[in-house]
Amino acid sequence: MRFGIAKDLITPDITTYMSGYASYFDRPFLGIHDDLYVRTLSVDDGHKRLLFISLDLLFHDAALTRTVQEWTERHFGFPPDRLFLTYSHTHGGPAVRGYDDVSQHSGEYEAFLLTRIQSCIARAMANEFEGSLEYGSAAGDWNINRRLPVGGEVTNNPNPQGVKDDRLHVLRVLDTTGKTRVILFNYACHPVTVRDTPYISGDFPGRACQLLEAEYFGAVGMFFQGAGGNSRPKVTAYGGSFITCTYEEVDEMALSLTRSIKRLCRTPGALSPVKLTLDASQFTVRLELEPFPKSYLEELAANGYPGLRKIAVRVLDKYDDMPDDIELRAGLAKLSDSLYIAYMGGEPCCEVKQKLEALFPGVTLLFFGYADSTAYIPDDKIIAEGGYEAEGSAVEYGHKGSLKNGVDARMAQAFKNAYDRLSKR
């Protein structure tokens, strides 16, 4: 088995607007608290290769992934199906194309970002080594459900009884000397610890990567966001609402998370060898929309916050020509006969992952969400309940309506088809 690893700085070197909160609109960042990175891992079982890319950004539209896939295929013969690119979803990053209003993102930063991603891929290909892969997991109580039913409506407040994914997944790559070269961890939680503090930061995922790299000199820490659409850091839940925390509290959360990872790595038998049999399939899932009345969009265009007003105006201008569905990018990566990674755009909610896991008994399923800025991805139950993830955020993503019931069946069919293809090869 061969692996390649690299990371590159993607912190803006120019002043840009920020992404993730309405309060950031037309506000440039005031400074850089900690740097942002792109990290790349290539995995080769001797027959097929997979490439995983993580970026310390909120997210981007799917066009960036397609551009990176096409470039990698031209330069390294890498099939697009085998390149998986996702975002940590930090709310401490710069505005980017495809999610933020066109007046917010910087063309200069977009060009810089693409160049750094390409450089990181090229150096990962040049930095290949023989090694082995191990997998383990642990429970981690760092997140909390943010959908609280109150008076027949769903509010955005801490819900200690709400469903959440508390599983911390860890993949460790060792070279032939037994040295740790990569620590990849996967957890589901919005990186919004300091909320709309106007400083560039990777939040808790970025800090955890720093701590792991300090612990394992020469290694690269990599974070992949899970189905964290309806969860927030538990440390931000206080007095029945969510508060703005400090960078010291970011550090405490990251230290706790890192200690769990280190405990897994140091406990005999906690990580098991993975016999690689690589394969992958990427596909799209069409999800139907329930269009909003034009009067609703007209109200947002007149009275919404500044960024939302602009989006609502654009949706109204194109309303009659817009499709009544959206196209969700998704995929499945096979690491071994019993270890798979589900891959999905948008902001998937915890229930989406749980329902996919139930399709594949006997298989451990990691879940990499936030592959692009499609929309929040709820399950049918959340759609019926309503709330921000179901309908309140739809216009922010530039859609003419919210998702219709039927998501569960469409997801199940698409992922089951992909699993059937990969399991039979």
C-alpha positions as CSV (number, residue, x, y, z in Angstrom):
1,M,0.0,0.0,0.0
2,R,1.2,3.5,-0.9
3,F,0.2,6.8,0.5
4,G,0.9,10.5,-0.4
5,I,0.4,13.5,1.9
6,A,0.8,17.2,1.6
7,K,-0.7,20.4,3.0
8,D,-0.7,24.0,1.9
9,L,-1.6,27.4,3.3
10,I,-4.9,28.9,2.0
11,T,-5.2,31.9,4.4
12,P,-6.0,35.0,2.3
13,D,-3.1,37.2,1.7
14,I,-5.4,40.1,0.8
15,T,-8.3,41.5,2.9
16,T,-11.5,39.9,1.9
17,Y,-15.1,39.6,3.2
18,M,-15.9,36.7,5.4
19,S,-18.4,33.8,5.0
20,G,-20.9,32.1,7.3
21,Y,-23.0,34.8,9.0
22,A,-25.3,37.5,7.8
23,S,-23.5,39.9,10.0
24,Y,-20.3,39.4,7.9
25,F,-22.0,41.0,4.8
26,D,-19.8,43.8,3.5
27,R,-17.5,43.4,6.5
28,P,-13.8,42.4,5.8
29,F,-12.0,40.4,8.4
30,L,-10.1,42.4,11.0
31,G,-7.2,40.0,11.4
32,I,-5.9,36.4,11.2
33,H,-6.2,34.4,14.5
34,D,-4.9,31.1,13.0
35,D,-4.2,29.9,9.5
36,L,-6.3,27.9,7.1
37,Y,-5.0,25.0,5.1
38,V,-5.7,22.6,2.3
39,R,-4.7,19.0,3.0
40,T,-4.4,16.1,0.5
41,L,-4.1,12.3,1.1
42,S,-3.7,9.8,-1.7
43,V,-4.3,6.1,-1.0
44,D,-3.1,3.4,-3.4
45,D,-3.8,-0.4,-2.9
46,G,-1.6,-1.4,-5.9
47,H,-4.6,-1.5,-8.3
48,K,-6.6,1.7,-7.6
49,R,-6.0,5.1,-6.0
50,L,-8.3,7.4,-4.1
51,L,-7.6,11.1,-3.3
52,F,-9.1,12.9,-0.4
53,I,-8.9,16.7,-0.1
54,S,-10.0,18.8,2.9
55,L,-10.2,22.6,3.0
56,D,-10.5,24.9,6.0
57,L,-13.4,26.8,4.5
58,L,-17.1,27.2,4.9
59,F,-17.6,25.5,1.5
60,H,-17.8,26.4,-2.2
61,D,-20.0,25.4,-5.1
62,A,-19.5,22.2,-7.0
63,A,-17.7,24.0,-9.8
64,L,-14.4,24.1,-7.8
65,T,-14.5,20.3,-7.3
66,R,-15.1,19.7,-11.0
67,T,-12.2,22.0,-11.9
68,V,-9.9,20.2,-9.5
69,Q,-11.1,16.8,-10.8
70,E,-10.4,17.7,-14.4
71,W,-7.0,19.2,-13.6
72,T,-6.0,16.1,-11.6
73,E,-7.2,13.8,-14.4
74,R,-5.1,15.7,-17.0
75,H,-2.0,15.8,-14.9
76,F,-2.1,12.5,-13.1
77,G,-4.6,10.3,-14.9
78,F,-6.8,10.3,-11.9
79,P,-10.5,9.3,-12.6
80,P,-12.9,12.0,-11.3
81,D,-14.9,9.4,-9.4
82,R,-11.9,8.8,-7.1
83,L,-11.3,12.4,-6.0
84,F,-13.3,13.5,-2.9
85,L,-13.1,17.1,-1.9
86,T,-14.8,18.5,1.2
87,Y,-14.8,21.5,3.6
88,S,-14.4,21.7,7.4
89,H,-17.3,24.3,7.3
90,T,-15.4,26.8,9.5
91,H,-17.4,30.0,9.8
92,G,-14.0,31.9,10.2
93,G,-13.0,31.8,6.5
94,P,-13.2,34.1,3.5
95,A,-16.3,34.5,1.3
96,V,-16.1,32.2,-1.8
97,R,-17.9,31.8,-5.1
98,G,-21.1,29.8,-5.2
99,Y,-22.4,30.5,-1.7
100,D,-21.7,34.1,-0.9
101,D,-23.2,36.9,-3.0
102,V,-21.1,37.8,-6.0
103,S,-20.3,41.2,-4.4
104,Q,-18.6,39.4,-1.5
105,H,-16.1,36.9,-2.9
106,S,-12.7,37.9,-4.3
107,G,-11.6,36.8,-7.8
108,E,-8.0,37.2,-6.7
109,Y,-8.6,34.8,-3.7
110,E,-10.4,32.3,-5.9
111,A,-7.3,32.1,-8.2
112,F,-5.0,31.9,-5.3
113,L,-7.1,29.1,-3.7
114,L,-7.1,27.0,-6.9
115,T,-3.4,27.3,-7.3
116,R,-2.8,26.2,-3.7
117,I,-5.1,23.2,-4.1
118,Q,-3.3,22.1,-7.3
119,S,0.1,22.5,-5.7
120,C,-1.0,20.5,-2.7
121,I,-2.2,17.6,-4.9
122,A,1.1,17.7,-6.9
123,R,3.2,17.5,-3.8
124,A,1.1,14.7,-2.4
125,M,1.9,12.8,-5.6
126,A,5.5,13.6,-5.2
127,N,5.5,12.6,-1.5
128,E,4.4,8.9,-1.8
129,F,5.6,6.2,0.6
130,E,4.9,2.6,1.5
131,G,2.8,2.2,4.6
132,S,-0.3,0.8,6.3
133,L,-3.7,2.1,7.4
134,E,-5.5,1.6,10.7
135,Y,-9.0,2.4,11.8
136,G,-10.8,3.0,15.1
137,S,-13.5,5.0,16.7
138,A,-14.7,6.4,20.0
139,A,-17.7,8.3,21.4
140,G,-17.2,12.0,21.9
141,D,-19.6,14.3,23.7
142,W,-18.6,17.6,22.1
143,N,-21.7,18.4,20.1
144,I,-25.4,19.1,20.9
145,N,-28.6,19.1,18.8
146,R,-29.7,22.6,17.9
147,R,-33.4,21.9,16.9
148,L,-35.6,22.6,20.0
149,P,-39.4,22.2,19.6
150,V,-41.2,25.1,21.3
151,G,-44.9,25.7,21.1
152,G,-45.3,23.6,18.0
153,E,-42.4,25.2,16.2
154,V,-38.7,24.2,15.9
155,T,-36.4,26.9,17.2
156,N,-32.6,27.1,16.9
157,N,-31.7,26.4,20.5
158,P,-29.9,23.7,22.5
159,N,-31.8,20.4,22.6
160,P,-30.0,18.0,25.0
161,Q,-32.5,15.2,24.1
162,G,-32.1,15.8,20.4
163,V,-30.5,13.2,18.1
164,K,-26.8,13.7,17.3
165,D,-23.9,11.7,15.9
166,D,-21.3,11.5,18.7
167,R,-19.0,9.0,16.9
168,L,-15.4,10.1,16.4
169,H,-13.8,8.1,13.5
170,V,-10.0,7.9,13.2
171,L,-7.8,6.7,10.3
172,R,-4.1,6.5,10.9
173,V,-1.4,6.0,8.3
174,L,1.9,4.6,9.3
175,D,5.0,4.3,7.2
176,T,7.1,1.0,7.1
177,T,9.1,2.2,10.2
178,G,5.9,2.5,12.2
179,K,6.0,6.3,12.2
180,T,2.7,8.1,12.2
181,R,2.3,10.1,9.0
182,V,-1.4,10.9,8.8
183,I,-4.1,11.2,11.4
184,L,-7.5,11.6,9.7
185,F,-10.5,12.3,12.0
186,N,-14.1,12.6,11.2
187,Y,-16.7,14.2,13.5
188,A,-20.1,15.9,13.1
189,C,-20.3,19.4,14.6
190,H,-20.7,23.0,13.2
191,P,-17.4,24.9,13.7
192,V,-19.1,28.0,15.1
193,T,-17.5,28.2,18.5
194,V,-16.7,31.9,18.3
195,R,-19.7,32.6,16.1
196,D,-19.3,35.8,14.0
197,T,-16.1,37.0,15.5
198,P,-14.4,38.7,12.5
199,Y,-11.1,37.0,12.5
200,I,-9.8,34.3,10.2
201,S,-9.8,30.9,12.0
202,G,-10.1,27.2,11.4
203,D,-12.1,26.9,14.7
204,F,-11.9,23.6,16.5
205,P,-11.0,21.4,13.5
206,G,-8.0,23.6,12.6
207,R,-6.8,23.7,16.2
208,A,-7.1,19.9,16.6
209,C,-5.1,19.4,13.4
210,Q,-2.4,21.7,14.9
211,L,-2.3,19.7,18.1
212,L,-2.0,16.4,16.3
213,E,0.8,17.7,14.1
214,A,2.6,18.9,17.2
215,E,2.2,15.5,18.9
216,Y,3.3,13.5,15.8
217,F,6.2,15.4,14.4
218,G,6.2,15.1,10.6
219,A,2.6,14.0,10.4
220,V,-0.4,15.8,8.9
221,G,-3.7,16.1,10.7
222,M,-6.8,16.0,8.5
223,F,-10.4,16.7,9.5
224,F,-13.5,15.7,7.5
225,Q,-16.8,17.2,8.6
226,G,-19.6,14.7,9.2
227,A,-23.4,15.0,9.2
228,G,-23.3,18.1,11.4
229,G,-26.1,20.2,9.8
230,N,-28.2,20.2,13.0
231,S,-25.5,20.2,15.7
232,R,-23.3,22.8,17.3
233,P,-20.4,22.7,19.8
234,K,-21.7,21.8,23.2
235,V,-19.5,24.4,24.8
236,T,-21.6,27.1,23.1
237,A,-24.9,25.9,24.8
238,Y,-25.6,28.0,27.9
239,G,-28.8,29.0,29.7
240,G,-31.1,27.6,27.0
241,S,-29.5,29.4,24.1
242,F,-26.2,29.5,22.1
243,I,-23.5,32.0,23.1
244,T,-20.3,33.3,21.6
245,C,-17.3,31.6,23.1
246,T,-13.6,32.5,23.2
247,Y,-10.6,31.1,21.3
248,E,-9.5,29.7,24.7
249,E,-12.7,27.6,24.7
250,V,-12.0,26.6,21.1
251,D,-8.7,25.4,22.4
252,E,-10.3,23.4,25.2
253,M,-12.7,21.6,22.9
254,A,-9.8,20.8,20.5
255,L,-7.6,19.6,23.3
256,S,-10.4,17.2,24.6
257,L,-11.0,15.9,21.0
258,T,-7.2,15.4,20.5
259,R,-6.8,13.6,23.7
260,S,-9.4,11.0,22.6
261,I,-7.6,10.6,19.3
262,K,-4.3,10.1,21.1
263,R,-5.9,7.6,23.5
264,L,-7.1,5.6,20.5
265,C,-3.6,5.6,19.0
266,R,-1.9,4.6,22.2
267,T,-4.3,1.9,23.3
268,P,-3.3,-1.6,22.0
269,G,-5.9,-3.0,19.8
270,A,-8.0,0.2,19.6
271,L,-7.0,0.7,16.0
272,S,-7.3,-2.2,13.6
273,P,-5.4,-2.8,10.4
274,V,-7.3,-2.1,7.2
275,K,-6.8,-4.4,4.2
276,L,-7.3,-2.0,1.4
277,T,-9.5,-3.0,-1.6
278,L,-10.2,0.5,-3.0
279,D,-13.1,1.5,-5.2
280,A,-15.4,4.5,-5.6
281,S,-18.6,5.7,-7.2
282,Q,-19.9,9.2,-7.5
283,F,-23.4,10.2,-8.6
284,T,-26.1,12.8,-8.2
285,V,-29.4,12.6,-6.4
286,R,-32.3,14.8,-7.7
287,L,-34.4,16.2,-4.8
288,E,-37.7,17.8,-5.5
289,L,-38.6,21.3,-4.2
290,E,-41.8,22.8,-3.0
291,P,-41.7,26.3,-4.6
292,F,-42.3,29.3,-2.3
293,P,-45.1,31.7,-3.3
294,K,-43.7,34.8,-5.1
295,S,-45.2,36.9,-2.4
296,Y,-42.9,35.3,0.2
297,L,-39.9,36.0,-1.9
298,E,-41.0,39.6,-2.5
299,E,-41.3,40.1,1.3
300,L,-37.7,38.8,1.7
301,A,-36.5,41.1,-1.1
302,A,-38.0,44.1,0.6
303,N,-37.3,43.4,4.3
304,G,-34.7,40.6,4.6
305,Y,-31.1,41.3,5.8
306,P,-28.9,42.9,3.0
307,G,-27.4,39.6,1.6
308,L,-30.8,37.8,1.7
309,R,-32.5,40.7,-0.1
310,K,-30.0,40.4,-3.0
311,I,-30.5,36.6,-3.2
312,A,-34.3,36.9,-3.1
313,V,-34.3,39.5,-6.0
314,R,-32.2,37.1,-8.1
315,V,-34.5,34.2,-7.4
316,L,-37.5,36.3,-8.3
317,D,-35.9,37.4,-11.5
318,K,-35.3,33.8,-12.6
319,Y,-38.2,32.2,-10.8
320,D,-40.2,30.9,-13.8
321,D,-37.1,29.4,-15.4
322,M,-35.7,27.8,-12.3
323,P,-36.1,24.0,-11.9
324,D,-38.4,22.5,-9.3
325,D,-35.6,20.3,-8.0
326,I,-31.9,20.4,-7.0
327,E,-29.0,18.2,-7.9
328,L,-27.2,16.8,-4.9
329,R,-23.6,15.5,-5.5
330,A,-22.9,12.3,-3.6
331,G,-20.7,9.3,-3.6
332,L,-19.4,6.2,-1.9
333,A,-15.7,5.3,-1.4
334,K,-14.8,1.7,-0.5
335,L,-11.7,1.3,1.7
336,S,-12.2,-2.4,2.5
337,D,-15.0,-4.9,2.3
338,S,-16.3,-3.7,5.7
339,L,-15.2,0.0,5.7
340,Y,-16.9,2.6,3.5
341,I,-17.1,6.4,3.3
342,A,-20.4,8.1,2.3
343,Y,-19.8,11.5,0.6
344,M,-22.4,14.2,0.2
345,G,-22.7,17.9,-0.7
346,G,-24.6,20.4,1.3
347,E,-25.2,20.4,5.0
348,P,-26.5,16.9,5.8
349,C,-28.3,16.5,9.1
350,C,-27.5,13.7,11.5
351,E,-30.7,11.7,10.6
352,V,-29.5,11.4,7.0
353,K,-26.4,9.6,8.0
354,Q,-28.3,7.3,10.5
355,K,-30.6,6.2,7.7
356,L,-27.8,5.5,5.3
357,E,-26.0,3.5,8.0
358,A,-29.0,1.3,8.5
359,L,-28.9,0.3,4.8
360,F,-25.5,-1.5,5.2
361,P,-25.6,-3.8,8.2
362,G,-22.1,-5.1,9.1
363,V,-20.4,-2.2,7.3
364,T,-18.7,0.7,9.2
365,L,-19.8,3.9,7.4
366,L,-17.8,7.1,7.8
367,F,-19.7,10.1,6.5
368,F,-18.0,13.1,4.8
369,G,-20.5,15.9,4.3
370,Y,-20.0,19.5,3.1
371,A,-18.7,18.6,-0.3
372,D,-20.3,21.7,-1.8
373,S,-22.8,24.5,-1.0
374,T,-26.0,22.7,-2.3
375,A,-28.3,23.4,0.7
376,Y,-29.2,21.9,4.1
377,I,-30.0,18.2,3.6
378,P,-32.8,17.1,6.0
379,D,-34.6,13.8,6.2
380,D,-38.3,13.4,5.7
381,K,-39.0,13.8,9.5
382,I,-37.2,17.2,9.6
383,I,-39.0,18.3,6.5
384,A,-42.3,17.5,8.2
385,E,-41.3,19.3,11.4
386,G,-40.0,22.5,9.6
387,G,-37.5,24.8,11.0
388,Y,-34.3,26.4,9.6
389,E,-32.8,23.3,8.2
390,A,-36.0,22.3,6.4
391,E,-37.2,25.6,5.0
392,G,-35.8,28.7,6.6
393,S,-32.4,28.4,4.9
394,A,-33.6,27.5,1.4
395,V,-33.6,31.0,-0.1
396,E,-30.2,31.7,1.4
397,Y,-28.9,29.0,-0.9
398,G,-30.6,30.5,-3.9
399,H,-33.4,28.0,-4.3
400,K,-37.0,28.8,-5.2
401,G,-38.4,26.5,-2.6
402,S,-37.7,24.0,0.2
403,L,-37.2,20.3,-0.2
404,K,-40.3,18.1,-0.6
405,N,-40.9,14.9,1.3
406,G,-39.3,11.9,-0.4
407,V,-35.6,12.6,0.4
408,D,-35.3,9.3,2.4
409,A,-36.3,7.1,-0.5
410,R,-34.2,8.9,-3.1
411,M,-31.1,8.8,-0.9
412,A,-31.6,5.1,0.0
413,Q,-32.0,4.1,-3.7
414,A,-29.0,6.1,-4.9
415,F,-26.6,4.8,-2.1
416,K,-27.9,1.3,-2.3
417,N,-27.2,1.2,-6.0
418,A,-23.7,2.5,-5.5
419,Y,-23.0,0.0,-2.7
420,D,-24.3,-2.9,-4.9
421,R,-21.9,-1.8,-7.7
422,L,-18.9,-1.5,-5.4
423,S,-19.5,-4.6,-3.3
424,K,-19.7,-6.9,-6.4
425,R,-16.5,-5.6,-8.0
